[in-house]
């Protein structure tokens, strides 16, 4: 499975807007915070692998 790195662009209530590190010109990805680690913040770097997000 492919590993993708994201940057948390913004947090809006129960959702976070993520930007792919390798394609920052693309649209943001809206992800429910329930699927993300508890202690994320804006500017945080995330790794998506095997259908899970983790802070890196």
N, CA, C and O atoms as a Maestro MAE file, in Angstrom:
{
 s_m_m2io_version
 :::
 2.0.0
}

f_m_ct {
 s_m_title
 :::
 protein
 m_atom[224] {
  # First column is atom index #
  i_m_mmod_type
  r_m_x_coord
  r_m_y_coord
  r_m_z_coord
  i_m_residue_number
  s_m_chain_name
  s_m_pdb_residue_name
  s_m_pdb_atom_name
  i_m_atomic_number
  :::
  1 25 0.828 -1.177 0.000 1 A "UNK " " N  " 7
  2 3 0.000 0.000 0.000 1 A "UNK " " CA " 6
  3 2 0.880 1.251 0.000 1 A "UNK " " C  " 6
  4 15 1.961 1.257 0.589 1 A "UNK " " O  " 8
  5 25 0.421 2.283 -0.647 2 A "UNK " " N  " 7
  6 3 1.168 3.530 -0.785 2 A "UNK " " CA " 6
  7 2 1.159 4.338 0.516 2 A "UNK " " C  " 6
  8 15 0.156 4.381 1.229 2 A "UNK " " O  " 8
  9 25 2.284 4.971 0.806 3 A "UNK " " N  " 7
  10 3 2.385 5.879 1.950 3 A "UNK " " CA " 6
  11 2 2.267 7.302 1.433 3 A "UNK " " C  " 6
  12 15 2.966 7.689 0.496 3 A "UNK " " O  " 8
  13 25 1.376 8.086 2.048 4 A "UNK " " N  " 7
  14 3 1.145 9.473 1.641 4 A "UNK " " CA " 6
  15 2 1.360 10.363 2.852 4 A "UNK " " C  " 6
  16 15 0.932 10.034 3.959 4 A "UNK " " O  " 8
  17 25 2.026 11.495 2.638 5 A "UNK " " N  " 7
  18 3 2.265 12.456 3.709 5 A "UNK " " CA " 6
  19 2 1.391 13.681 3.486 5 A "UNK " " C  " 6
  20 15 1.280 14.192 2.372 5 A "UNK " " O  " 8
  21 25 0.773 14.142 4.574 6 A "UNK " " N  " 7
  22 3 -0.111 15.304 4.539 6 A "UNK " " CA " 6
  23 2 0.344 16.335 5.562 6 A "UNK " " C  " 6
  24 15 1.015 16.010 6.541 6 A "UNK " " O  " 8
  25 25 -0.034 17.582 5.315 7 A "UNK " " N  " 7
  26 3 0.125 18.674 6.272 7 A "UNK " " CA " 6
  27 2 -1.282 19.127 6.652 7 A "UNK " " C  " 6
  28 15 -2.138 19.294 5.782 7 A "UNK " " O  " 8
  29 25 -1.523 19.324 7.945 8 A "UNK " " N  " 7
  30 3 -2.821 19.825 8.402 8 A "UNK " " CA " 6
  31 2 -2.873 21.319 8.101 8 A "UNK " " C  " 6
  32 15 -2.165 22.108 8.725 8 A "UNK " " O  " 8
  33 25 -3.704 21.699 7.154 9 A "UNK " " N  " 7
  34 3 -3.823 23.107 6.757 9 A "UNK " " CA " 6
  35 2 -4.671 23.873 7.762 9 A "UNK " " C  " 6
  36 15 -4.304 24.970 8.185 9 A "UNK " " O  " 8
  37 25 -5.806 23.294 8.143 10 A "UNK " " N  " 7
  38 3 -6.684 23.961 9.103 10 A "UNK " " CA " 6
  39 2 -7.569 22.932 9.794 10 A "UNK " " C  " 6
  40 15 -7.784 21.825 9.299 10 A "UNK " " O  " 8
  41 25 -8.073 23.336 10.949 11 A "UNK " " N  " 7
  42 3 -9.005 22.504 11.714 11 A "UNK " " CA " 6
  43 2 -10.271 23.321 11.894 11 A "UNK " " C  " 6
  44 15 -10.234 24.467 12.342 11 A "UNK " " O  " 8
  45 25 -11.392 22.710 11.534 12 A "UNK " " N  " 7
  46 3 -12.676 23.395 11.614 12 A "UNK " " CA " 6
  47 2 -13.674 22.470 12.315 12 A "UNK " " C  " 6
  48 15 -14.326 21.647 11.673 12 A "UNK " " O  " 8
  49 25 -13.783 22.613 13.624 13 A "UNK " " N  " 7
  50 3 -14.710 21.782 14.397 13 A "UNK " " CA " 6
  51 2 -14.314 20.319 14.356 13 A "UNK " " C  " 6
  52 15 -13.229 19.954 14.809 13 A "UNK " " O  " 8
  53 25 -15.183 19.482 13.819 14 A "UNK " " N  " 7
  54 3 -14.954 18.037 13.778 14 A "UNK " " CA " 6
  55 2 -14.204 17.575 12.536 14 A "UNK " " C  " 6
  56 15 -14.078 16.373 12.301 14 A "UNK " " O  " 8
  57 25 -13.705 18.517 11.739 15 A "UNK " " N  " 7
  58 3 -13.021 18.176 10.495 15 A "UNK " " CA " 6
  59 2 -11.687 18.890 10.389 15 A "UNK " " C  " 6
  60 15 -11.478 19.945 10.989 15 A "UNK " " O  " 8
  61 25 -10.788 18.299 9.615 16 A "UNK " " N  " 7
  62 3 -9.490 18.913 9.341 16 A "UNK " " CA " 6
  63 2 -9.284 18.924 7.831 16 A "UNK " " C  " 6
  64 15 -9.669 17.982 7.137 16 A "UNK " " O  " 8
  65 25 -8.685 19.976 7.336 17 A "UNK " " N  " 7
  66 3 -8.330 20.100 5.922 17 A "UNK " " CA " 6
  67 2 -6.856 19.727 5.772 17 A "UNK " " C  " 6
  68 15 -5.984 20.339 6.388 17 A "UNK " " O  " 8
  69 25 -6.596 18.726 4.954 18 A "UNK " " N  " 7
  70 3 -5.238 18.228 4.749 18 A "UNK " " CA " 6
  71 2 -4.771 18.539 3.336 18 A "UNK " " C  " 6
  72 15 -5.562 18.545 2.393 18 A "UNK " " O  " 8
  73 25 -3.469 18.797 3.203 19 A "UNK " " N  " 7
  74 3 -2.839 19.016 1.897 19 A "UNK " " CA " 6
  75 2 -1.773 17.947 1.715 19 A "UNK " " C  " 6
  76 15 -0.977 17.693 2.619 19 A "UNK " " O  " 8
  77 25 -1.760 17.322 0.545 20 A "UNK " " N  " 7
  78 3 -0.686 16.363 0.246 20 A "UNK " " CA " 6
  79 2 0.636 17.089 0.144 20 A "UNK " " C  " 6
  80 15 0.731 18.132 -0.504 20 A "UNK " " O  " 8
  81 25 1.646 16.546 0.775 21 A "UNK " " N  " 7
  82 3 2.972 17.174 0.742 21 A "UNK " " CA " 6
  83 2 3.561 17.217 -0.660 21 A "UNK " " C  " 6
  84 15 4.227 18.185 -1.028 21 A "UNK " " O  " 8
  85 25 3.321 16.180 -1.435 22 A "UNK " " N  " 7
  86 3 3.921 16.087 -2.766 22 A "UNK " " CA " 6
  87 2 3.086 16.758 -3.856 22 A "UNK " " C  " 6
  88 15 3.505 16.794 -5.013 22 A "UNK " " O  " 8
  89 25 1.910 17.289 -3.508 23 A "UNK " " N  " 7
  90 3 1.043 17.926 -4.498 23 A "UNK " " CA " 6
  91 2 0.278 19.063 -3.840 23 A "UNK " " C  " 6
  92 15 -0.948 19.016 -3.742 23 A "UNK " " O  " 8
  93 25 0.987 20.069 -3.395 24 A "UNK " " N  " 7
  94 3 0.363 21.146 -2.638 24 A "UNK " " CA " 6
  95 2 -0.534 22.038 -3.493 24 A "UNK " " C  " 6
  96 15 -1.285 22.851 -2.952 24 A "UNK " " O  " 8
  97 25 -0.472 21.903 -4.800 25 A "UNK " " N  " 7
  98 3 -1.326 22.703 -5.670 25 A "UNK " " CA " 6
  99 2 -2.714 22.089 -5.852 25 A "UNK " " C  " 6
  100 15 -3.589 22.717 -6.449 25 A "UNK " " O  " 8
  101 25 -2.927 20.873 -5.347 26 A "UNK " " N  " 7
  102 3 -4.228 20.213 -5.444 26 A "UNK " " CA " 6
  103 2 -5.161 20.734 -4.357 26 A "UNK " " C  " 6
  104 15 -4.736 21.440 -3.443 26 A "UNK " " O  " 8
  105 25 -6.435 20.378 -4.470 27 A "UNK " " N  " 7
  106 3 -7.425 20.760 -3.473 27 A "UNK " " CA " 6
  107 2 -7.121 20.089 -2.138 27 A "UNK " " C  " 6
  108 15 -6.421 19.079 -2.078 27 A "UNK " " O  " 8
  109 25 -7.663 20.671 -1.069 28 A "UNK " " N  " 7
  110 3 -7.488 20.077 0.253 28 A "UNK " " CA " 6
  111 2 -8.398 18.862 0.397 28 A "UNK " " C  " 6
  112 15 -9.396 18.723 -0.310 28 A "UNK " " O  " 8
  113 25 -8.033 17.998 1.318 29 A "UNK " " N  " 7
  114 3 -8.812 16.795 1.613 29 A "UNK " " CA " 6
  115 2 -9.470 17.004 2.970 29 A "UNK " " C  " 6
  116 15 -8.780 17.249 3.959 29 A "UNK " " O  " 8
  117 25 -10.784 16.910 3.029 30 A "UNK " " N  " 7
  118 3 -11.531 17.087 4.262 30 A "UNK " " CA " 6
  119 2 -11.655 15.732 4.957 30 A "UNK " " C  " 6
  120 15 -12.193 14.783 4.386 30 A "UNK " " O  " 8
  121 25 -11.154 15.647 6.195 31 A "UNK " " N  " 7
  122 3 -11.141 14.380 6.937 31 A "UNK " " CA " 6
  123 2 -11.751 14.605 8.309 31 A "UNK " " C  " 6
  124 15 -11.450 15.599 8.971 31 A "UNK " " O  " 8
  125 25 -12.603 13.689 8.737 32 A "UNK " " N  " 7
  126 3 -13.195 13.761 10.071 32 A "UNK " " CA " 6
  127 2 -12.103 13.596 11.118 32 A "UNK " " C  " 6
  128 15 -11.239 12.728 10.989 32 A "UNK " " O  " 8
  129 25 -12.142 14.425 12.151 33 A "UNK " " N  " 7
  130 3 -11.113 14.366 13.194 33 A "UNK " " CA " 6
  131 2 -11.138 13.048 13.941 33 A "UNK " " C  " 6
  132 15 -10.131 12.665 14.536 33 A "UNK " " O  " 8
  133 25 -12.261 12.342 13.928 34 A "UNK " " N  " 7
  134 3 -12.347 11.038 14.579 34 A "UNK " " CA " 6
  135 2 -11.397 10.032 13.938 34 A "UNK " " C  " 6
  136 15 -11.020 9.049 14.577 34 A "UNK " " O  " 8
  137 25 -11.004 10.261 12.686 35 A "UNK " " N  " 7
  138 3 -10.087 9.363 11.980 35 A "UNK " " CA " 6
  139 2 -8.622 9.747 12.173 35 A "UNK " " C  " 6
  140 15 -7.724 9.018 11.754 35 A "UNK " " O  " 8
  141 25 -8.386 10.897 12.811 36 A "UNK " " N  " 7
  142 3 -7.034 11.437 12.973 36 A "UNK " " CA " 6
  143 2 -6.563 11.281 14.418 36 A "UNK " " C  " 6
  144 15 -7.386 11.119 15.319 36 A "UNK " " O  " 8
  145 25 -5.247 11.327 14.651 37 A "UNK " " N  " 7
  146 3 -4.740 11.283 16.029 37 A "UNK " " CA " 6
  147 2 -5.314 12.436 16.856 37 A "UNK " " C  " 6
  148 15 -5.581 13.513 16.325 37 A "UNK " " O  " 8
  149 25 -5.498 12.207 18.142 38 A "UNK " " N  " 7
  150 3 -6.130 13.193 19.032 38 A "UNK " " CA " 6
  151 2 -5.378 14.513 19.125 38 A "UNK " " C  " 6
  152 15 -6.004 15.568 19.217 38 A "UNK " " O  " 8
  153 25 -4.070 14.478 19.105 39 A "UNK " " N  " 7
  154 3 -3.281 15.671 19.404 39 A "UNK " " CA " 6
  155 2 -2.757 16.394 18.156 39 A "UNK " " C  " 6
  156 15 -1.655 16.941 18.181 39 A "UNK " " O  " 8
  157 25 -3.536 16.400 17.067 40 A "UNK " " N  " 7
  158 3 -3.098 17.133 15.874 40 A "UNK " " CA " 6
  159 2 -3.296 18.628 16.076 40 A "UNK " " C  " 6
  160 15 -4.110 19.062 16.891 40 A "UNK " " O  " 8
  161 25 -2.538 19.399 15.318 41 A "UNK " " N  " 7
  162 3 -2.683 20.852 15.312 41 A "UNK " " CA " 6
  163 2 -2.379 21.342 13.903 41 A "UNK " " C  " 6
  164 15 -1.836 20.599 13.085 41 A "UNK " " O  " 8
  165 25 -2.728 22.586 13.623 42 A "UNK " " N  " 7
  166 3 -2.456 23.150 12.302 42 A "UNK " " CA " 6
  167 2 -0.956 23.166 12.053 42 A "UNK " " C  " 6
  168 15 -0.176 23.553 12.923 42 A "UNK " " O  " 8
  169 25 -0.560 22.742 10.853 43 A "UNK " " N  " 7
  170 3 0.850 22.670 10.500 43 A "UNK " " CA " 6
  171 2 1.480 21.324 10.801 43 A "UNK " " C  " 6
  172 15 2.629 21.082 10.432 43 A "UNK " " O  " 8
  173 25 0.749 20.451 11.462 44 A "UNK " " N  " 7
  174 3 1.241 19.125 11.836 44 A "UNK " " CA " 6
  175 2 1.410 18.260 10.582 44 A "UNK " " C  " 6
  176 15 0.635 18.385 9.634 44 A "UNK " " O  " 8
  177 25 2.402 17.401 10.576 45 A "UNK " " N  " 7
  178 3 2.668 16.490 9.454 45 A "UNK " " CA " 6
  179 2 2.115 15.114 9.797 45 A "UNK " " C  " 6
  180 15 2.381 14.586 10.877 45 A "UNK " " O  " 8
  181 25 1.343 14.529 8.877 46 A "UNK " " N  " 7
  182 3 0.730 13.221 9.090 46 A "UNK " " CA " 6
  183 2 1.183 12.226 8.022 46 A "UNK " " C  " 6
  184 15 1.442 12.589 6.875 46 A "UNK " " O  " 8
  185 25 1.269 10.984 8.427 47 A "UNK " " N  " 7
  186 3 1.563 9.894 7.494 47 A "UNK " " CA " 6
  187 2 0.309 9.036 7.383 47 A "UNK " " C  " 6
  188 15 -0.258 8.627 8.396 47 A "UNK " " O  " 8
  189 25 -0.126 8.763 6.150 48 A "UNK " " N  " 7
  190 3 -1.286 7.917 5.893 48 A "UNK " " CA " 6
  191 2 -0.789 6.618 5.273 48 A "UNK " " C  " 6
  192 15 -0.222 6.609 4.181 48 A "UNK " " O  " 8
  193 25 -1.012 5.535 5.985 49 A "UNK " " N  " 7
  194 3 -0.544 4.239 5.526 49 A "UNK " " CA " 6
  195 2 -1.445 3.160 6.108 49 A "UNK " " C  " 6
  196 15 -1.792 3.209 7.288 49 A "UNK " " O  " 8
  197 25 -1.821 2.196 5.297 50 A "UNK " " N  " 7
  198 3 -2.682 1.100 5.721 50 A "UNK " " CA " 6
  199 2 -3.980 1.608 6.348 50 A "UNK " " C  " 6
  200 15 -4.428 1.098 7.375 50 A "UNK " " O  " 8
  201 25 -4.577 2.625 5.712 51 A "UNK " " N  " 7
  202 3 -5.857 3.210 6.104 51 A "UNK " " CA " 6
  203 2 -5.834 3.871 7.482 51 A "UNK " " C  " 6
  204 15 -6.880 4.006 8.116 51 A "UNK " " O  " 8
  205 25 -4.651 4.287 7.957 52 A "UNK " " N  " 7
  206 3 -4.529 4.953 9.246 52 A "UNK " " CA " 6
  207 2 -3.628 6.174 9.117 52 A "UNK " " C  " 6
  208 15 -2.675 6.188 8.338 52 A "UNK " " O  " 8
  209 25 -3.957 7.199 9.904 53 A "UNK " " N  " 7
  210 3 -3.155 8.405 9.986 53 A "UNK " " CA " 6
  211 2 -2.328 8.377 11.269 53 A "UNK " " C  " 6
  212 15 -2.815 7.960 12.320 53 A "UNK " " O  " 8
  213 25 -1.083 8.821 11.177 54 A "UNK " " N  " 7
  214 3 -0.269 8.963 12.390 54 A "UNK " " CA " 6
  215 2 0.636 10.195 12.237 54 A "UNK " " C  " 6
  216 15 1.033 10.560 11.130 54 A "UNK " " O  " 8
  217 25 0.947 10.816 13.365 55 A "UNK " " N  " 7
  218 3 1.806 11.985 13.351 55 A "UNK " " CA " 6
  219 2 3.237 11.538 13.133 55 A "UNK " " C  " 6
  220 15 3.691 10.557 13.723 55 A "UNK " " O  " 8
  221 25 3.940 12.264 12.284 56 A "UNK " " N  " 7
  222 3 5.358 11.929 12.068 56 A "UNK " " CA " 6
  223 2 6.228 13.148 12.152 56 A "UNK " " C  " 6
  224 15 7.445 13.050 11.995 56 A "UNK " " O  " 8
  :::
 }
 m_bond[223] {
  # First column is bond index #
  i_m_from
  i_m_to
  i_m_order
  :::
  1 1 2 1
  2 2 3 1
  3 3 4 2
  4 3 5 1
  5 5 6 1
  6 6 7 1
  7 7 8 2
  8 7 9 1
  9 9 10 1
  10 10 11 1
  11 11 12 2
  12 11 13 1
  13 13 14 1
  14 14 15 1
  15 15 16 2
  16 15 17 1
  17 17 18 1
  18 18 19 1
  19 19 20 2
  20 19 21 1
  21 21 22 1
  22 22 23 1
  23 23 24 2
  24 23 25 1
  25 25 26 1
  26 26 27 1
  27 27 28 2
  28 27 29 1
  29 29 30 1
  30 30 31 1
  31 31 32 2
  32 31 33 1
  33 33 34 1
  34 34 35 1
  35 35 36 2
  36 35 37 1
  37 37 38 1
  38 38 39 1
  39 39 40 2
  40 39 41 1
  41 41 42 1
  42 42 43 1
  43 43 44 2
  44 43 45 1
  45 45 46 1
  46 46 47 1
  47 47 48 2
  48 47 49 1
  49 49 50 1
  50 50 51 1
  51 51 52 2
  52 51 53 1
  53 53 54 1
  54 54 55 1
  55 55 56 2
  56 55 57 1
  57 57 58 1
  58 58 59 1
  59 59 60 2
  60 59 61 1
  61 61 62 1
  62 62 63 1
  63 63 64 2
  64 63 65 1
  65 65 66 1
  66 66 67 1
  67 67 68 2
  68 67 69 1
  69 69 70 1
  70 70 71 1
  71 71 72 2
  72 71 73 1
  73 73 74 1
  74 74 75 1
  75 75 76 2
  76 75 77 1
  77 77 78 1
  78 78 79 1
  79 79 80 2
  80 79 81 1
  81 81 82 1
  82 82 83 1
  83 83 84 2
  84 83 85 1
  85 85 86 1
  86 86 87 1
  87 87 88 2
  88 87 89 1
  89 89 90 1
  90 90 91 1
  91 91 92 2
  92 91 93 1
  93 93 94 1
  94 94 95 1
  95 95 96 2
  96 95 97 1
  97 97 98 1
  98 98 99 1
  99 99 100 2
  100 99 101 1
  101 101 102 1
  102 102 103 1
  103 103 104 2
  104 103 105 1
  105 105 106 1
  106 106 107 1
  107 107 108 2
  108 107 109 1
  109 109 110 1
  110 110 111 1
  111 111 112 2
  112 111 113 1
  113 113 114 1
  114 114 115 1
  115 115 116 2
  116 115 117 1
  117 117 118 1
  118 118 119 1
  119 119 120 2
  120 119 121 1
  121 121 122 1
  122 122 123 1
  123 123 124 2
  124 123 125 1
  125 125 126 1
  126 126 127 1
  127 127 128 2
  128 127 129 1
  129 129 130 1
  130 130 131 1
  131 131 132 2
  132 131 133 1
  133 133 134 1
  134 134 135 1
  135 135 136 2
  136 135 137 1
  137 137 138 1
  138 138 139 1
  139 139 140 2
  140 139 141 1
  141 141 142 1
  142 142 143 1
  143 143 144 2
  144 143 145 1
  145 145 146 1
  146 146 147 1
  147 147 148 2
  148 147 149 1
  149 149 150 1
  150 150 151 1
  151 151 152 2
  152 151 153 1
  153 153 154 1
  154 154 155 1
  155 155 156 2
  156 155 157 1
  157 157 158 1
  158 158 159 1
  159 159 160 2
  160 159 161 1
  161 161 162 1
  162 162 163 1
  163 163 164 2
  164 163 165 1
  165 165 166 1
  166 166 167 1
  167 167 168 2
  168 167 169 1
  169 169 170 1
  170 170 171 1
  171 171 172 2
  172 171 173 1
  173 173 174 1
  174 174 175 1
  175 175 176 2
  176 175 177 1
  177 177 178 1
  178 178 179 1
  179 179 180 2
  180 179 181 1
  181 181 182 1
  182 182 183 1
  183 183 184 2
  184 183 185 1
  185 185 186 1
  186 186 187 1
  187 187 188 2
  188 187 189 1
  189 189 190 1
  190 190 191 1
  191 191 192 2
  192 191 193 1
  193 193 194 1
  194 194 195 1
  195 195 196 2
  196 195 197 1
  197 197 198 1
  198 198 199 1
  199 199 200 2
  200 199 201 1
  201 201 202 1
  202 202 203 1
  203 203 204 2
  204 203 205 1
  205 205 206 1
  206 206 207 1
  207 207 208 2
  208 207 209 1
  209 209 210 1
  210 210 211 1
  211 211 212 2
  212 211 213 1
  213 213 214 1
  214 214 215 1
  215 215 216 2
  216 215 217 1
  217 217 218 1
  218 218 219 1
  219 219 220 2
  220 219 221 1
  221 221 222 1
  222 222 223 1
  223 223 224 2
  :::
 }
}
